[in-house]
Amino acid sequence: MAQEIGELGGRLVPIVNRDLASITVVAQCLDNQWVTQDLFAQMLRRGRSYQDIERRRRQDARAEYLRSVLNAEQVVVNRAYFFNNPVVYQDFIHSGPQREAFRTMLAESVLVPYLLRERNPAERPRFGVDEAGWRAWLRILDEVDELRCIRLSWDDAENERLTQRLMFAEFRRFLLQLPALDLGELQRDLRLDDEAVPVLKRRFRDVNQWALDADQADRDGFYREFLVEPESNPADGRFRAEAPLVAELKQLVDLRYNTTLPDAVDGYALIPTDSLRRTAMQEYRRERPPEQGMDDLLALLRTLRPYAFDLAQLPLRIDLTGVDLHHVQQARATDEWRAYVDGLQELLDDPLDFVARGQLVYDRYVALARRLADIVGERRLERMQVWEPAIRVTVEVLGSSLSVVFDGDPRIELIGEVATEVVARGATAVVRFAVVSRGQRRAEAELGTGIDVMRVHLLRAGEDWRELVRRLGEAGFPLVDGASGRDSNANIDRPQGDDGE
């Protein structure tokens, strides 16, 4: 029986983080609180709950789940999601090609169950279960000859210590440190107007005090205290639309909650489209000392180490309408998928060469997308919307910007000049990384997703600016007028034109 899987025939193979593949992800989309920023804004505006937008929410999560399986070697999945989330169990609840694909992926450790405290994937949990999903889960476990499951440790005492320290304590620490975040950067990340900044500051102080006083500062308690209607179940998603900055607090807290597990297992957080990016937590914010100035700025064009994975994954998304799990399984068996994975691994091994290696990853992913379209069938080709991304590294100083664009025709796009009255003054240069569409023919299809990755102090802004332009020109980059090509295009994280539910 499946209930005895841990004791029969050695079918359960216990693993820890060092046994995972190099490119292993945890997908945020399976979190029962995840919803896109756009759809959550509609919920607040119209006073709706999760039940009211369930169809659209499930469609979004399904596309992101398939994306995670396509984009990574392994996907670590909280055990509860296998039987409580229909986005996952829809693949194995009925017979057919999806079920065969799921069983194979489970047996081959493409999908890896994460066990929090339990030692057996068939142990019935203390919390409620979706009975249909639970029965299907037990049946599929019976059919798998070998199943790898991960815990932080298989020594119960050590597992408890690691769980408390690496997950629960880390989440609480983030709540306590909210008042220390840079509000200027958060204003940009959260798209706040100036009037909202002091409100956010007050809300952070309130959260900090609550986390100090609470016996158990977990996400459920946070939701009850700050986000959802009094006496309501957070899982129902009935939010207080009148409370200040509900959406912003939810985004930040959900982001940290969903990055604790990938951090704990030394994997990567696969953050969905139209969700707050990891940089909003400001873990890797770096200020460079003034004396490093120009040399440091030039080196940054090749150095984006702290963000290598998140940056590489930002645009790696295609329309998966009409795609099922068995299509993804077939795509994973192609030369194009292996070439993409090899390219991504090379990038992660040498993130100092992000620009060149990142472009290679994107080009190989385009080839993979085309191969997936062939697998699905020509009738679906128009739905795949294959894109051709390019990399842009932009330096902005005092209203002027210089972009180095890598899209098969590398060039410098220059906008403005440092004003005469400040040429001899010091100034801060903001270096921004973006992935943009190569053609830029349709604003709503633009992949202009960017983040600020570093701030560099220039001692003499005008001189340093001209020196940067000169040295890039000597490196062989032609100079063009970039006034019509700024990063103001629509963002892949906020697609336009879809109001559906």
Secondary structure by P-SEA (a helix, b strand, c coil): cccccccccccbbbbcccccccbbbbbcccccccccaaaaaaaaaaccccccaaaaaaaaaaaaaaaaaacccbbbbcccccccccccccccccccaaaaaaaaaaaaccbbbbbccccccccccccccaaaaaaaaaaaaaaccbbbbbcccccaaaaaaaaaaccaaaaaaaaaacccccaaaaaaaacccccaaaaaaaaaaaaaaaaaccccccaaaaaaacccccccccccccccccccaaaaaaaaaaaaaaaaaaaaaccccccccccccccccccccccccccccaaaaaaaaccccccaaaaaacccccccccccaaaaaaaaacaaaaaaaaaaaaaaacccaaaaaaaaaaaaaaaaaaaaaaaacccccccccbbbbbbbbbbbcccbbbbbccccbbbbbbccccccccccbbbbbbbbbbbbbccccccccccccccccbbbbbccaaaaaaaaaaaaaaacccccccccccccccccccccccccc
